[in-house]
Amino acid sequence: MSDVVIARTVQIGPSQGIHLPKVWLDQLHFGPEMEMTVQADGIIIQPAARARQG
């Protein structure tokens, strides 16, 4: 998975966002919620941890 995409920010209300390719979200099994962490050299985005069922 070494595809590089140049993205521009888009205005979403008072915030800004970026569009992520659907094929990437599907490939990584992302659901409607994500966890984001800021690090010194970038942002880490990963699927939200789900509570264990049962």
N, C-alpha and C positions, 0 to 999 in steps of 0.2 A: 504494500500500500504506500507507494511513493508519489502519488499524484499531487501536484502543486496547483492550487487555485488561488488567484488573486481576487480578493473580495473587497468591496467598499462598504462602509457603514451606511445604514439606512435609518432614517428618523422613525421611531416608534413612540408616539406620544412625547413625553419629556425625556425619553431615553434614546439610546442608539442601539442597533443590533446588526448582526450579519446573517446572511442566509447560508445554511449548510446544505450541501448537496444531499438529496434524499437517499441516493444510493449509498452514501457514507453512513447515514443514520441507520439504514437497514442493515448494512454490513456489520455495524458495530452493535446492533440490537439495542439502539437507544429507544426509550419510550417517551412519553410526554414530559417527563421530568429529568433534569440533569443536575449533576453536582459540578460546580466550577470553583477552581482554586487559583489564586494569583500567585505566581512565583516570580523570582527576580527576572527571568528572561522570557516569560510568556504566561499564558493562561492554559490550565489543564481542564478539559471538559470530559466528563465520563458519565455513564449512566448512573442515575440515582440509586443508592442502595435501597433495596426493598426489605421491608420487615418480613421475617420468616413466617410463612403460613403454617398453621397447625400447632 
